[in-house]
Amino acid sequence: MTTTPDADMWAAFPAEDTAPTVLPWDAPVPLKRRRELPPFPVDAFPGWLRDFTGALAEETQTPVDLAGCVALAVLATCAGGRAVVHVRGRWREPTNLFTVCALPPGNRKSAVFAAMTDPLYDAEKLLKERALPAIIEAGLTAKLAREAADKAAHKASSASGDGRDALIAEAVGMAQQAEGLTVPPEPQLLADDATPETITSLMADQGGRIAVMSAEGEIFDIIAGRYSGAPNMGPFLKGHAGDRLRVDRQTRKEYVDHPALTMGLSVQPAVLDGMAKIKGAKGRGLLGRFLYSLPESLLGRRKTLPEPVPEAVAETYGHNVVALTLALADWTDPAVIQLTPEADTALQRFQERTEPKLAAHGGSLGHVSDWASKLPGAAARIAGLLHLAEHLDGGHAHPVTADTMRAALDLADYFAGHALAVFDRMGANDTAERARAVLDVLRANQWSEISKRDVFAKVSRSEFPTVAELDSALNLLEDHGYVRALPVLRTGTRGRPPSPRYLIHPDVSTPDA
């Protein structure tokens, strides 16, 4: 190996000292190694939901992550737009979620989706039956009012003399009254892979809420502009955040004050790559709104005769999903769920633990800060959903306990681990890419020791415009054991401090290191 231009660095030591002993090296951790992903904490669910989720995963021989993510989306469909979590002060979180689980083909995603969402269709059918009399009455009333207004208009148009003005005024009044009568739409909980415009109209019709549940990823093609030619993610961004949404009707404009869109999706891993390529998806925050899951497929290790879901477990799950949906269906002003002081303290500690990780330089979540900054809010949403699943009727009358909040935080940690893997796949981890670029330079030059200034002289200016850009890459290489920072030795004289120096692992010159 060759020495560096700064090999005289040891002259900074007193003459009577000898160079410090170099500690032995451990094998470096490859940058390309797949992250260790946390298991899905199914024990965070209330008993009835945990039992069905686990049993369904066993019967279908699928990762429990899939059923678990869909279960959260099912709860969000039940409660979205009908309940909010009051965290503290003016901070409130709605209870709708965006979840996406990525698995290769052949993993029975459709079977899991069908079993998890069937009770929602049952609930939707019951809601329609319950609303039918009012819909018929309103429709008949509106029809009679229009007919009466038409007759009055005809009478006024054919009148003459002193009474004509009075008949016109009467016809106008009756027309205005008829126009003001509306027929409520049929209740609907679920939408297929619909266009943004259709989803906007559905949210307006359904009191602000709708859910898109699909075992495919076509919705991302639609968002990217399959039909319009340009991305349209506004309804999805506002539908997740609860920001006011304008609806353009043919005859009038309406506003959905607090939209609540839920999305529960299972896609092939390649779809994640396509998500990252949607123009503006990252910059506008679409990618930052999803809770991601990237479990390991069980293909090749599945049982041929797994245990079926016990009938009683399936019946309890179906009954409880319907019960929760019906209990919240009539809440036009959302039910407000409070936190106990202990639950709030647990969330505060989670925020304190998460905040330093968002730092752009050195933070483990810094390269995905748009996503990670929303994690405490997502944890509060999940806590509200778990709370409602524990209290199927009257959940707003009880505060969220510390145990429920801790369960939600376990799920938040799970999603954080998987989000890092997903964003690595999407190429969001620029630090890792830069670290690989620096590692290539170190390998090409076969140095044993180097200064940061000398590395900067060798790397591409397009990747490293300033020497400060090297910090995160060198820090990551040090974390993986490729380099080792040496103490900064000052000469005691004025002027620019010496450039930081690094020892380089002897195996760096090995291509497979």
DOTOR-14160 format. One record per residue (C-alpha): residue number from 1; x, y, z; residue in three letters. Coordinates in steps of 0.1 Angstrom, whole numbers, plus 5000, padded with zeros to 4 digits. Layout:
BEGIN
NODE num   c1   c2   c3 residu
NODE NUM    X    Y    Z    ALA
...
END
This chain:
BEGIN
NODE num   c1   c2   c3 residu
NODE   1 5000 5000 5000    MET
NODE   2 5011 5036 4994    THR
NODE   3 5013 5064 5020    THR
NODE   4 4994 5097 5017    THR
NODE   5 5007 5131 5010    PRO
NODE   6 5002 5140 5047    ASP
NODE   7 5023 5111 5061    ALA
NODE   8 5043 5137 5081    ASP
NODE   9 5013 5140 5104    MET
NODE  10 5031 5121 5131    TRP
NODE  11 5056 5150 5133    ALA
NODE  12 5030 5168 5154    ALA
NODE  13 5037 5144 5183    PHE
NODE  14 5065 5152 5208    PRO
NODE  15 5098 5138 5197    ALA
NODE  16 5101 5115 5227    GLU
NODE  17 5067 5099 5219    ASP
NODE  18 5062 5070 5196    THR
NODE  19 5033 5066 5172    ALA
NODE  20 5003 5052 5190    PRO
NODE  21 4996 5015 5187    THR
NODE  22 4970 5007 5160    VAL
NODE  23 4942 4987 5174    LEU
NODE  24 4932 4955 5156    PRO
NODE  25 4904 4958 5130    TRP
NODE  26 4872 4939 5129    ASP
NODE  27 4857 4929 5096    ALA
NODE  28 4839 4959 5081    PRO
NODE  29 4801 4958 5077    VAL
NODE  30 4792 4959 5040    PRO
NODE  31 4773 4989 5030    LEU
NODE  32 4751 4968 5007    LYS
NODE  33 4739 4945 5036    ARG
NODE  34 4702 4945 5039    ARG
NODE  35 4689 4961 5071    ARG
NODE  36 4677 4939 5099    GLU
NODE  37 4640 4946 5099    LEU
NODE  38 4620 4945 5131    PRO
NODE  39 4592 4919 5134    PRO
NODE  40 4556 4931 5134    PHE
NODE  41 4545 4936 5170    PRO
NODE  42 4512 4918 5167    VAL
NODE  43 4509 4917 5205    ASP
NODE  44 4503 4955 5203    ALA
NODE  45 4468 4947 5191    PHE
NODE  46 4438 4941 5214    PRO
NODE  47 4431 4904 5219    GLY
NODE  48 4403 4899 5193    TRP
NODE  49 4423 4917 5166    LEU
NODE  50 4456 4899 5175    ARG
NODE  51 4439 4865 5174    ASP
NODE  52 4424 4870 5140    PHE
NODE  53 4455 4886 5125    THR
NODE  54 4478 4859 5137    GLY
NODE  55 4454 4831 5128    ALA
NODE  56 4449 4845 5093    LEU
NODE  57 4487 4847 5087    ALA
NODE  58 4490 4811 5098    GLU
NODE  59 4462 4799 5075    GLU
NODE  60 4474 4818 5045    THR
NODE  61 4511 4812 5053    GLN
NODE  62 4519 4849 5049    THR
NODE  63 4539 4872 5070    PRO
NODE  64 4518 4886 5099    VAL
NODE  65 4530 4920 5087    ASP
NODE  66 4506 4919 5058    LEU
NODE  67 4475 4911 5079    ALA
NODE  68 4487 4935 5105    GLY
NODE  69 4490 4965 5082    CYS
NODE  70 4456 4958 5066    VAL
NODE  71 4441 4955 5101    ALA
NODE  72 4453 4990 5109    LEU
NODE  73 4438 5003 5076    ALA
NODE  74 4405 4985 5085    VAL
NODE  75 4404 5003 5119    LEU
NODE  76 4411 5035 5101    ALA
NODE  77 4382 5029 5077    THR
NODE  78 4359 5023 5107    CYS
NODE  79 4370 5055 5125    ALA
NODE  80 4385 5078 5099    GLY
NODE  81 4366 5111 5098    GLY
NODE  82 4345 5101 5128    ARG
NODE  83 4371 5103 5156    ALA
NODE  84 4402 5125 5164    VAL
NODE  85 4429 5122 5190    VAL
NODE  86 4435 5153 5211    HIS
NODE  87 4472 5151 5220    VAL
NODE  88 4478 5184 5238    ARG
NODE  89 4470 5221 5232    GLY
NODE  90 4458 5226 5197    ARG
NODE  91 4474 5194 5184    TRP
NODE  92 4448 5170 5172    ARG
NODE  93 4454 5140 5150    GLU
NODE  94 4427 5124 5128    PRO
NODE  95 4424 5086 5128    THR
NODE  96 4429 5078 5091    ASN
NODE  97 4461 5061 5079    LEU
NODE  98 4480 5053 5047    PHE
NODE  99 4496 5019 5049    THR
NODE 100 4515 4999 5022    VAL
NODE 101 4529 4964 5025    CYS
NODE 102 4552 4952 4998    ALA
NODE 103 4555 4914 4990    LEU
NODE 104 4565 4896 4958    PRO
NODE 105 4538 4878 4936    PRO
NODE 106 4525 4845 4949    GLY
NODE 107 4521 4856 4985    ASN
NODE 108 4483 4854 4987    ARG
NODE 109 4478 4891 4992    LYS
NODE 110 4443 4890 4977    SER
NODE 111 4432 4863 5001    ALA
NODE 112 4444 4882 5031    VAL
NODE 113 4428 4914 5019    PHE
NODE 114 4395 4897 5013    ALA
NODE 115 4394 4881 5047    ALA
NODE 116 4404 4914 5065    MET
NODE 117 4380 4937 5045    THR
NODE 118 4349 4915 5042    ASP
NODE 119 4334 4928 5074    PRO
NODE 120 4337 4964 5061    LEU
NODE 121 4315 4954 5031    TYR
NODE 122 4290 4939 5056    ASP
NODE 123 4290 4971 5075    ALA
NODE 124 4285 4991 5044    GLU
NODE 125 4255 4970 5034    LYS
NODE 126 4240 4975 5068    LEU
NODE 127 4245 5013 5066    LEU
NODE 128 4228 5014 5032    LYS
NODE 129 4198 4994 5046    GLU
NODE 130 4196 5018 5075    ARG
NODE 131 4198 5049 5053    ALA
NODE 132 4174 5036 5026    LEU
NODE 133 4141 5049 5041    PRO
NODE 134 4155 5084 5046    ALA
NODE 135 4169 5084 5010    ILE
NODE 136 4136 5074 4996    ILE
NODE 137 4117 5100 5016    GLU
NODE 138 4142 5127 5006    ALA
NODE 139 4141 5117 4970    GLY
NODE 140 4103 5118 4969    LEU
NODE 141 4101 5151 4987    THR
NODE 142 4126 5167 4963    ALA
NODE 143 4107 5153 4933    LYS
NODE 144 4074 5167 4945    LEU
NODE 145 4090 5201 4953    ALA
NODE 146 4105 5203 4918    ARG
NODE 147 4071 5194 4902    GLU
NODE 148 4053 5220 4923    ALA
NODE 149 4080 5246 4914    ALA
NODE 150 4075 5237 4877    ASP
NODE 151 4038 5241 4879    LYS
NODE 152 4041 5275 4897    ALA
NODE 153 4066 5286 4870    ALA
NODE 154 4042 5276 4842    HIS
NODE 155 4013 5294 4860    LYS
NODE 156 4033 5325 4864    ALA
NODE 157 4046 5325 4828    SER
NODE 158 4010 5324 4815    SER
NODE 159 3996 5350 4839    ALA
NODE 160 3990 5386 4831    SER
NODE 161 3978 5417 4849    GLY
NODE 162 3982 5427 4885    ASP
NODE 163 3987 5392 4899    GLY
NODE 164 4016 5382 4876    ARG
NODE 165 4043 5396 4898    ASP
NODE 166 4030 5378 4929    ALA
NODE 167 4029 5345 4910    LEU
NODE 168 4065 5350 4897    ILE
NODE 169 4076 5357 4933    ALA
NODE 170 4059 5326 4945    GLU
NODE 171 4074 5305 4917    ALA
NODE 172 4109 5318 4925    VAL
NODE 173 4105 5309 4961    GLY
NODE 174 4093 5274 4954    MET
NODE 175 4122 5269 4929    ALA
NODE 176 4147 5280 4955    GLN
NODE 177 4131 5257 4981    GLN
NODE 178 4132 5227 4957    ALA
NODE 179 4169 5235 4948    GLU
NODE 180 4177 5235 4985    GLY
NODE 181 4164 5199 4990    LEU
NODE 182 4192 5173 4986    THR
NODE 183 4190 5135 4985    VAL
NODE 184 4216 5119 5007    PRO
NODE 185 4239 5095 4988    PRO
NODE 186 4241 5059 4997    GLU
NODE 187 4267 5053 5025    PRO
NODE 188 4300 5040 5011    GLN
NODE 189 4331 5031 5030    LEU
NODE 190 4353 5017 5003    LEU
NODE 191 4364 5028 4969    ALA
NODE 192 4384 5009 4943    ASP
NODE 193 4415 5023 4925    ASP
NODE 194 4396 5055 4916    ALA
NODE 195 4408 5088 4900    THR
NODE 196 4417 5117 4923    PRO
NODE 197 4385 5135 4910    GLU
NODE 198 4363 5105 4919    THR
NODE 199 4379 5102 4953    ILE
NODE 200 4374 5139 4960    THR
NODE 201 4337 5136 4951    SER
NODE 202 4333 5105 4972    LEU
NODE 203 4348 5123 5002    MET
NODE 204 4324 5151 4997    ALA
NODE 205 4294 5127 4994    ASP
NODE 206 4305 5106 5024    GLN
NODE 207 4309 5134 5050    GLY
NODE 208 4346 5137 5043    GLY
NODE 209 4357 5101 5045    ARG
NODE 210 4365 5072 5022    ILE
NODE 211 4390 5043 5020    ALA
NODE 212 4410 5029 4992    VAL
NODE 213 4418 4993 4999    MET
NODE 214 4436 4972 4973    SER
NODE 215 4459 4943 4969    ALA
NODE 216 4474 4960 4939    GLU
NODE 217 4493 4992 4933    GLY
NODE 218 4474 5007 4904    GLU
NODE 219 4464 5037 4925    ILE
NODE 220 4500 5050 4922    PHE
NODE 221 4498 5049 4884    ASP
NODE 222 4466 5069 4887    ILE
NODE 223 4482 5094 4910    ILE
NODE 224 4511 5097 4886    ALA
NODE 225 4487 5108 4858    GLY
NODE 226 4476 5077 4839    ARG
NODE 227 4444 5094 4828    TYR
NODE 228 4452 5131 4832    SER
NODE 229 4488 5131 4819    GLY
NODE 230 4501 5149 4849    ALA
NODE 231 4504 5139 4886    PRO
NODE 232 4475 5149 4908    ASN
NODE 233 4482 5142 4944    MET
NODE 234 4464 5171 4960    GLY
NODE 235 4434 5151 4972    PRO
NODE 236 4457 5124 4987    PHE
NODE 237 4479 5149 5005    LEU
NODE 238 4449 5169 5019    LYS
NODE 239 4429 5137 5026    GLY
NODE 240 4457 5124 5048    HIS
NODE 241 4463 5156 5066    ALA
NODE 242 4427 5167 5070    GLY
NODE 243 4432 5200 5052    ASP
NODE 244 4402 5217 5036    ARG
NODE 245 4395 5203 5001    LEU
NODE 246 4376 5221 4973    ARG
NODE 247 4352 5201 4953    VAL
NODE 248 4342 5214 4918    ASP
NODE 249 4307 5203 4909    ARG
NODE 250 4290 5209 4876    GLN
NODE 251 4267 5235 4891    THR
NODE 252 4285 5246 4923    ARG
NODE 253 4317 5245 4943    LYS
NODE 254 4318 5227 4977    GLU
NODE 255 4344 5223 5004    TYR
NODE 256 4352 5193 5025    VAL
NODE 257 4364 5209 5058    ASP
NODE 258 4381 5179 5073    HIS
NODE 259 4386 5152 5047    PRO
NODE 260 4398 5118 5060    ALA
NODE 261 4412 5095 5033    LEU
NODE 262 4424 5060 5043    THR
NODE 263 4446 5039 5021    MET
NODE 264 4454 5002 5028    GLY
NODE 265 4475 4987 5000    LEU
NODE 266 4497 4957 4993    SER
NODE 267 4520 4960 4963    VAL
NODE 268 4548 4942 4947    GLN
NODE 269 4582 4956 4958    PRO
NODE 270 4589 4970 4923    ALA
NODE 271 4559 4994 4928    VAL
NODE 272 4579 5011 4956    LEU
NODE 273 4605 5020 4930    ASP
NODE 274 4577 5035 4908    GLY
NODE 275 4564 5055 4938    MET
NODE 276 4597 5073 4941    ALA
NODE 277 4596 5082 4904    LYS
NODE 278 4563 5100 4906    ILE
NODE 279 4570 5136 4898    LYS
NODE 280 4568 5156 4931    GLY
NODE 281 4560 5126 4953    ALA
NODE 282 4589 5132 4976    LYS
NODE 283 4591 5170 4974    GLY
NODE 284 4554 5175 4981    ARG
NODE 285 4553 5149 5009    GLY
NODE 286 4533 5120 4994    LEU
NODE 287 4560 5094 5002    LEU
NODE 288 4562 5108 5037    GLY
NODE 289 4526 5100 5045    ARG
NODE 290 4527 5062 5041    PHE
NODE 291 4535 5037 5068    LEU
NODE 292 4557 5011 5050    TYR
NODE 293 4562 4974 5056    SER
NODE 294 4587 4953 5037    LEU
NODE 295 4584 4918 5053    PRO
NODE 296 4603 4887 5042    GLU
NODE 297 4584 4864 5020    SER
NODE 298 4576 4829 5033    LEU
NODE 299 4577 4814 4998    LEU
NODE 300 4597 4782 4999    GLY
NODE 301 4591 4777 5036    ARG
NODE 302 4553 4775 5038    ARG
NODE 303 4534 4747 5055    LYS
NODE 304 4512 4726 5032    THR
NODE 305 4486 4719 5059    LEU
NODE 306 4484 4750 5081    PRO
NODE 307 4459 4755 5109    GLU
NODE 308 4427 4772 5097    PRO
NODE 309 4413 4803 5114    VAL
NODE 310 4390 4791 5143    PRO
NODE 311 4354 4799 5134    GLU
NODE 312 4349 4817 5167    ALA
NODE 313 4379 4839 5161    VAL
NODE 314 4367 4849 5126    ALA
NODE 315 4331 4856 5139    GLU
NODE 316 4344 4878 5167    THR
NODE 317 4366 4898 5143    TYR
NODE 318 4337 4903 5118    GLY
NODE 319 4313 4913 5145    HIS
NODE 320 4336 4938 5161    ASN
NODE 321 4346 4955 5129    VAL
NODE 322 4309 4959 5120    VAL
NODE 323 4301 4971 5155    ALA
NODE 324 4328 4997 5156    LEU
NODE 325 4318 5010 5121    THR
NODE 326 4282 5013 5131    LEU
NODE 327 4290 5029 5165    ALA
NODE 328 4309 5058 5148    LEU
NODE 329 4289 5061 5116    ALA
NODE 330 4266 5088 5128    ASP
NODE 331 4293 5111 5143    TRP
NODE 332 4292 5142 5120    THR
NODE 333 4313 5162 5145    ASP
NODE 334 4342 5137 5152    PRO
NODE 335 4344 5120 5186    ALA
NODE 336 4373 5135 5205    VAL
NODE 337 4396 5110 5222    ILE
NODE 338 4418 5123 5251    GLN
NODE 339 4451 5109 5265    LEU
NODE 340 4458 5102 5301    THR
NODE 341 4488 5122 5315    PRO
NODE 342 4508 5089 5315    GLU
NODE 343 4500 5083 5278    ALA
NODE 344 4510 5119 5270    ASP
NODE 345 4543 5114 5289    THR
NODE 346 4551 5083 5269    ALA
NODE 347 4544 5101 5236    LEU
NODE 348 4566 5131 5248    GLN
NODE 349 4595 5107 5255    ARG
NODE 350 4591 5092 5221    PHE
NODE 351 4592 5127 5206    GLN
NODE 352 4624 5135 5226    GLU
NODE 353 4639 5103 5214    ARG
NODE 354 4630 5109 5178    THR
NODE 355 4639 5145 5174    GLU
NODE 356 4677 5142 5174    PRO
NODE 357 4675 5115 5148    LYS
NODE 358 4660 5141 5123    LEU
NODE 359 4692 5161 5121    ALA
NODE 360 4704 5164 5086    ALA
NODE 361 4740 5157 5096    HIS
NODE 362 4744 5126 5117    GLY
NODE 363 4708 5118 5124    GLY
NODE 364 4698 5083 5116    SER
NODE 365 4665 5095 5102    LEU
NODE 366 4679 5127 5087    GLY
NODE 367 4677 5115 5051    HIS
NODE 368 4640 5106 5056    VAL
NODE 369 4631 5135 5078    SER
NODE 370 4599 5143 5058    ASP
NODE 371 4586 5108 5067    TRP
NODE 372 4601 5106 5102    ALA
NODE 373 4589 5141 5113    SER
NODE 374 4553 5127 5109    LYS
NODE 375 4560 5096 5131    LEU
NODE 376 4548 5110 5164    PRO
NODE 377 4516 5121 5148    GLY
NODE 378 4512 5086 5132    ALA
NODE 379 4518 5071 5167    ALA
NODE 380 4490 5092 5181    ALA
NODE 381 4467 5081 5153    ARG
NODE 382 4475 5045 5159    ILE
NODE 383 4470 5049 5196    ALA
NODE 384 4435 5063 5189    GLY
NODE 385 4427 5033 5167    LEU
NODE 386 4439 5007 5192    LEU
NODE 387 4419 5025 5219    HIS
NODE 388 4387 5024 5198    LEU
NODE 389 4394 4987 5191    ALA
NODE 390 4395 4981 5229    GLU
NODE 391 4363 5002 5234    HIS
NODE 392 4340 4993 5206    LEU
NODE 393 4312 5015 5219    ASP
NODE 394 4318 5048 5236    GLY
NODE 395 4356 5049 5232    GLY
NODE 396 4354 5087 5234    HIS
NODE 397 4343 5085 5270    ALA
NODE 398 4376 5069 5281    HIS
NODE 399 4411 5083 5277    PRO
NODE 400 4439 5065 5260    VAL
NODE 401 4460 5047 5286    THR
NODE 402 4498 5045 5288    ALA
NODE 403 4497 5008 5279    ASP
NODE 404 4478 5016 5247    THR
NODE 405 4502 5044 5238    MET
NODE 406 4532 5022 5244    ARG
NODE 407 4517 4996 5221    ALA
NODE 408 4512 5023 5194    ALA
NODE 409 4549 5033 5199    LEU
NODE 410 4560 4997 5194    ASP
NODE 411 4542 4999 5160    LEU
NODE 412 4558 5032 5153    ALA
NODE 413 4592 5018 5159    ASP
NODE 414 4583 4989 5136    TYR
NODE 415 4573 5012 5108    PHE
NODE 416 4604 5034 5113    ALA
NODE 417 4627 5003 5108    GLY
NODE 418 4608 4993 5076    HIS
NODE 419 4606 5028 5063    ALA
NODE 420 4645 5030 5063    LEU
NODE 421 4646 4998 5043    ALA
NODE 422 4620 5011 5018    VAL
NODE 423 4637 5045 5013    PHE
NODE 424 4670 5027 5009    ASP
NODE 425 4653 5008 4981    ARG
NODE 426 4639 5040 4967    MET
NODE 427 4673 5055 4967    GLY
NODE 428 4665 5082 4992    ALA
NODE 429 4696 5074 5013    ASN
NODE 430 4720 5098 4996    ASP
NODE 431 4744 5093 5025    THR
NODE 432 4748 5056 5016    ALA
NODE 433 4754 5065 4980    GLU
NODE 434 4780 5091 4989    ARG
NODE 435 4797 5067 5013    ALA
NODE 436 4800 5041 4984    ARG
NODE 437 4815 5068 4962    ALA
NODE 438 4842 5076 4989    VAL
NODE 439 4848 5039 4994    LEU
NODE 440 4855 5035 4957    ASP
NODE 441 4881 5063 4959    VAL
NODE 442 4898 5047 4989    LEU
NODE 443 4899 5014 4971    ARG
NODE 444 4913 5029 4940    ALA
NODE 445 4942 5047 4958    ASN
NODE 446 4949 5019 4983    GLN
NODE 447 4958 5043 5011    TRP
NODE 448 4964 5032 5046    SER
NODE 449 4957 5066 5061    GLU
NODE 450 4943 5098 5046    ILE
NODE 451 4931 5133 5055    SER
NODE 452 4896 5146 5048    LYS
NODE 453 4912 5173 5026    ARG
NODE 454 4930 5147 5005    ASP
NODE 455 4898 5127 5000    VAL
NODE 456 4880 5158 4989    PHE
NODE 457 4907 5164 4963    ALA
NODE 458 4899 5130 4947    LYS
NODE 459 4860 5128 4948    VAL
NODE 460 4836 5142 4923    SER
NODE 461 4826 5178 4927    ARG
NODE 462 4791 5170 4915    SER
NODE 463 4786 5146 4945    GLU
NODE 464 4806 5167 4970    PHE
NODE 465 4804 5204 4962    PRO
NODE 466 4821 5213 4995    THR
NODE 467 4844 5195 5019    VAL
NODE 468 4816 5196 5045    ALA
NODE 469 4796 5173 5023    GLU
NODE 470 4821 5145 5032    LEU
NODE 471 4812 5144 5068    ASP
NODE 472 4781 5122 5066    SER
NODE 473 4797 5098 5042    ALA
NODE 474 4829 5095 5063    LEU
NODE 475 4808 5091 5095    ASN
NODE 476 4788 5062 5078    LEU
NODE 477 4821 5046 5067    LEU
NODE 478 4833 5048 5103    GLU
NODE 479 4801 5033 5116    ASP
NODE 480 4806 5004 5092    HIS
NODE 481 4842 4999 5102    GLY
NODE 482 4859 5010 5070    TYR
NODE 483 4878 5040 5085    VAL
NODE 484 4888 5051 5119    ARG
NODE 485 4890 5087 5129    ALA
NODE 486 4923 5098 5145    LEU
NODE 487 4925 5124 5173    PRO
NODE 488 4929 5159 5159    VAL
NODE 489 4964 5171 5169    LEU
NODE 490 4970 5208 5171    ARG
NODE 491 5004 5223 5168    THR
NODE 492 4996 5252 5192    GLY
NODE 493 5002 5278 5164    THR
NODE 494 4977 5301 5149    ARG
NODE 495 4961 5294 5115    GLY
NODE 496 4938 5268 5100    ARG
NODE 497 4934 5237 5121    PRO
NODE 498 4948 5205 5106    PRO
NODE 499 4924 5185 5084    SER
NODE 500 4908 5155 5102    PRO
NODE 501 4927 5122 5095    ARG
NODE 502 4914 5087 5092    TYR
NODE 503 4931 5052 5093    LEU
NODE 504 4917 5030 5065    ILE
NODE 505 4908 4993 5070    HIS
NODE 506 4935 4971 5054    PRO
NODE 507 4908 4951 5036    ASP
NODE 508 4894 4982 5018    VAL
NODE 509 4916 4973 4988    SER
NODE 510 4897 4939 4986    THR
NODE 511 4868 4943 4960    PRO
NODE 512 4843 4923 4981    ASP
NODE 513 4850 4941 5014    ALA
END
